Amino acid sequence: MKKIALLLAAVAVALVAIAWPREDYVASTSPAAWASTPENIARGAYLARAGDCVACHTARGAPQYAGGRALDTPFGRLYGPNLTPDKETGIGLWSADDFWNALHNGKARDGRLLYPAFPYTNYTKVSRPDSDALYAYFRSLAPQHQPNKAHELDFPYDQQAMLAGWRLLYFKPATFTPQPARGLEWNRGAYLVEGLGHCSACHSTRNRLGASGETLSGGLIPTIGWYAPSLTASGEAGMKDWDKEHIVALLQTGISPRGSATGPMAEVVARSLQHLTQADLGAMATYLKSLPSNVTPAQDKGEPASEQLLAEGRRLYGSYCVDCHGLEGKGKAPAYPPLAGNRAVTLTPAVNAIRIVLNGGFPPGTAGNPRPYGMPPFSHELNDAQVAAVLTYIRASWGNAAPPVGTPDVNRYRSVPLD
């Protein structure tokens, strides 16, 4: 046993020795790149919105970017750190190189390895000039003296050696490499989607160690109880056959003739995407349209729904849904979306549809859609079996052909917090 323990210790030391130095360095063009000029600050503010930095670094009711936002993961709870220039609790003592090192190499100023809940696996592609502009912006904020909360991680995930091993397997610093044949607009869209926008952080499946395949092929976000659909599968959220202007409308306003943003994506649109320029939104649309279109894998429909269950679902639909969505599920544009042929309804797993029925569904309030129509919550009116029945009916009607929803599926998400 002693030999085994020594062997394991030696392996751990080897992992640390190999993975810890894994970094590269790109020098700033000059101190002027991160100087506190109006131009640098404005550019950095724009980039911070493009990266939706506020989402993880601002606790509800607290000053922006002062940290403290909790993020629950399968490995424990992490807290977003303070990004204001307070010298004791924020980044007031950080240099532009320190900031770049965190963004590009996933390392803190003191050399600690950062947890990939901070998506440096995507941010590593952010350019040094953009990093410097972000640094200039965060340094321009009013300092907020708010101590960072210690992460609450389970053993062995709280060990830096474990994180070093993870990095050895799943992380290597990178830079965005343009593809000249694709053109400037496509490359700008790829840079935003793959890097600062970190879309794959949600829209890709993660393995048991939390590593993302970065394929945009969709994945369940267990920490918040939503499914981020595939951006390549035609049966989920693939956009290859969308008109470019419809993609831009969805990203900018949260609604379009082809669908609307709800749940976590509504927050992304409200806090981040609606503030981007038309040029950048158009570039993202061009890139998203170019993604390979994959056929949605055939779904395991399991046992078909019983006639009794479908009849109960039809009855409930007539009582609660028909006035807005119509007898044939065609909806009433622009207020009430159709349910027939609606990819959000037929997604499997059905977690998003379950949560919308329980908690309501609301597109974001944006400059382009300041008074969005929404769906009220029914968790106080329908029990788990009733929600399962009405969703099963909707998913099997008007040409929809998705698997039934079980009562345990509904119960699993009834108690999941909205945030």
N, C-alpha and C positions, 0 to 999 in steps of 0.2 A: 504493500500500500504506500509505503514511504517513497519507493522508486516511482510509482505512478504519479504521486503528488509532485515530486520533483520534475518529472517529465512534463506535466501539465504546466507547472510554473515556468519551465524553460520555454515551452511553446508560447505562453502568454508574453514573456519577455521578448521573444523573437517577433511576435506580431507587433508589439509596441515599437520595437526598433525599426521595423520595416515601414509601418503605416504612419507613425507619428510625423516624420519629416515630409510626408507626401504633400508637397506644395510647390508652387512656382511664383515668381515675382515679376511684376511688370511695373516699371517706374512711371510715376506721373510725368506728364509732358513738362510741367513747370509748376511752381507754387501758385501761379495765376489760375491754374485749372480748378483749384479748390478755395480760392480766395473768396471772401464774403462780399462779392459784388452782386448787384441786383440781378444781373443776367444769370450768374451761377445759381443763386438762390431760387430764382423762378424756374430754371431748368430742373433743379433738384426737386422742387416741390411737385413739378409735373411727373417726374420719374417716380417719386414716392407714391403718387396716386396710381400710376401705371402698375406698380408692384403691389398695390393695396396693403402697404406697410401698416396702416392704421388698424387693420383687422386683428393683428396679433399683438400689437404693441400699445394698445389703448384699452384700459378696463372701462367698463360702463360707468359713466358719471365722473370719470377722472380726466385730467388734462390729456390732450392728445400726445401720444408717443411717450408718455411717462411710464409705460410698462404696467405689469400686474395682471394682464389678461391671462386667465387660466386656459390651458389646452389639455384636455384629457386624451390620453392615448392608451393602447393596450398594454403599455409598459409603465404607466404611471402618469402623474400630472406634471406638466411643465408650465412655466410662466414666461410670458414675453418680457424681455428686459427693457429698461429705461433708455430711450434713445435721445433724450434731451441733453444739452451740454452741461449738466450739473457735474462738478468735478469729483464728487464723492460717490454718487449713485448712478450717474449717467455716463456719457462718452466725452465729458469735458476734458479729460486727460489723453484721449485717443488722438493719434495722428492720422493723417489721410492714409498712410501706409497700414496702420492698424485696422482702419475701417475696410480697406481693400482686402486685407488678409482674412477678415471675417467673412466678407461677401464671396470672395473668390476661393479661399482655401478652407473655410469652415473652422477658423481658429480665433479665439478671443485674444485680447491685448496681452493677457498674462500667459498665453500659450496653451490654455485649456482647449481641448477639442469640443466643438459645439455639436449639439444634438441636431439631427437632420429634420426635426420639426421646424427649425429654421431652414428654409429650402435652399441651402447653399448648393445642393446638387443641381439646382437650376440656375441660381444666381452666379455660379461660377462662370457662366457665359456672358455676364454683364461686362461691358467694356470698362477699362480703367477711366476714361473720361466721364462716363456716366456714374461710376462709383465716386469720383471726385465731386461731381455736382451734387450727388445725394449727400455726401459728407458736408458740403458747404451749406446745404439746406438744413440739415439736422443741427448743425452748429449755430444756425441763426435763430433757433427756437429759444423761447424763454426757459432757462434752467428750472427743472422741477426736482426738488429734493425728495425723491421717493425711492427708498431702498428696494433693491430687487429681491423678490421672493426666491427662496431655495426650491429647486425642483424636488418633487416627491416621487422618486422612481423606485421601482422594486429592484431587489438584488437579482441578477448581477448587472442589470441595465444601468445602475448608478455608478459603474466602474469605468474609469477612463480607458483601461486596458481593453475592456469589452468593446468600447466605442472605436478604439484603434483597429480592432479586428474587423469590425463592421466596415470601416473605411477601406481597409485592405480589399475587402470583397466587392464593395459597391460604390466607391467614390474615387475619382481621379480628377484633379483640377483640369479645366478645359477652357477653351475660348470659342466664341462663335466664329465659324468659318463660312463666309459667304460663298454662295454658288453663283458665279458670274452669269452662267447661262440662264438662270432663273429671272434675272432682272432685279432692279433696285427695290421695287415694291414687295415682291415675294420675299426677298431677303430681310427687309424691315419687318414684315409680318412674322417670319420665322424667328427672328431675334426677340420680338416681343412675346410670342407664344411660348417659345422654348426657354427663354431666359427670365426676364423681369416679370412677365405675367405668370410664370410657373404653373401653367395650366395642367401639366401632367401630375402635379402634386395631388390633385383631386381626381382627374380623369384617367388615372391609370391604376391597375390592380397592384396592391402591395403584398409582398410575401410575409411570412411569419416573423421576419426580423424587421419589418417596416420599410423594406427597400422597394422602390417603385421601378417598374419596367420602363417608364417614360415612353409608352407607346400610344398614349391617348385612347386606349382601347376600353376605357370605362372601369369603374371600380366602386365597391361599397366603401363609404367613409364611416367606419364603425363608431368613431368618436362623437359624431353628431347624428348618426342614424339617417343618412341620405345616401342615395346611389347617384354618383356622377356618371352620366351615360357616356358611352363611347362616342368619340368625335370622328370615328372612321366608319362605324357600322351603319349601313343605310336604315336599319330598323330601329336605331336608337337616336343619336344626335348627329350623325354624319351629314355634312352640308354640301356634298359634291354637286347635288342637283338643285341647290338653292340659287336664286338670283343673288348677286353680290349685294345689291341694295337692301335685300331682306336680312342678310347677315349683319350688315352695318346697323340697320334699325334695331335688331335684337340686342346687339352689344351696347348701343347708345341709349335706347329708351326702355329696354326690357320687354318690348312687344314687337311683333312683326306678323305679316300674313301667314307665316309658316309655324309660328309658335310663340311662346312667352317664357320669360325667366321667372321662376318661383324658388322658394326655399333659399339655400345658401347662394345660388347663382344670382338671385335678386339682389342680395347684399353686395355681391361683387360688382354688379352693374351700377348700383346706387353709389357706392363708395369709390369705385375705381373707373370702370370702363366709360361711363357717361362723360367723364371729364377729359377723355382723350380727343385728339384732333381728328377731323374727318380723314385726313391722310393716313394716320396711324390705324384707325378703325378699318379703313379700306384695305390697308396692307394686311391686317390680321384676317380680314375676310378672304382676301386672295390666297393667303397661305392655307386657311382652313378648307377652302374649296379644292385645294390641290392635294389634300391628303388622300391616300389610296382608299377607295371605297370597298369596304369589306362587307360581305353578306352576313347578316346577323345569324349566328349559329342557331340551328334548329332547337327549339325549346322542348324540354322534357315536360310534357303536359300532365304527366302523372295520371291519377284517376280522374275521369271526366266528372264535371259537376252534375249532381243529381237533378232531375226535373223539379223536385221539391225545392232545392236550393235556388235554382234559377227562377222559379215562380215567386219565391220570397224576395229575391233580388229585384224582380220586375215590379213587385208590389211596392217595395221601398223606393225604387226609382220614381215610380208614379207619384209617390207622396212627397219626396224631398228634392228631386232633381229635374223633373220634366218641365217645370215652368221656365227654367233657364236654358236647359240643354236640349229640349225638344223631344218629342216622342221617338224620333228616329236618330237621336244623338247628333243632330246637325248643328246645334248651338245657335246663337244669335250674335253675329259679328256687329261691332267689335267687342261687346261687353262679355259675352259668354262663349267660350271656345267650344268647337265641336268635340265630341267624344268618339265619334266614328272615325277610325283611321288615325287617332291621336297617339303618337308614339310615346308620349309621357304616360298614357293610360296603360299601354300594353307592355311596358318595360318589365323585365323579370331580372331581379326580384322586384316585387310590387311595392317596395317600401315607400317610394315617393308618393304614389297614389294613396296609400294608406295614410300617410302623414297629412296629405292635403285634405282628405275627408275628415280626419280627426281634428286638425288644427287650423284648417282654412288654407286657401291659396291666394297669394297676393303678389302680382308683379311689383317691381319697385316704383316708388315715386321718383320720377326723373324730370329734368327740364323739358324733355320731349313728350312726357306722359305724366303730368303733375298730379292728376287725379285718377289713378288706376282703378279699374273695376276689380273686385275681389270676391272670393268665395268664402262664405262664413264657415266657422268650425261646427262640426256635428258631434264632437266627442261627448257633449253633455246630453245629446238626444238619442244617439245610437250606441248600443252595446257592441262588444267585439264581434259577436256572431252576425249582427245586422250589417256592420261595416263590411265584413267578409262577404256576405251575401250580395250586397248591392255592387261591390266591386267585381265580384265574380260574374254577375250579370252583365255589367258594362264591358268587361274584358272578353265576353263571349258573344256580343251582339253587334249588329250592323257591319259585319265583315271583320270585326276584331276576333282574334283567335289566340288568346293568351291563357296560360294555366290558371286554374281557380286560385282564390286567396283563402287561406285557412284561418280559422279563429285564433290559433296560437300566433300566427304572423301579426295579426292586429294587436293582440295583447302585448307582444314583444315591444312594439313601438308606441303604445299608448302612454307609457310613463317616461319615454325618452324626452329630456328637456329640449325646448325649442332652441336654446343657445348652448 
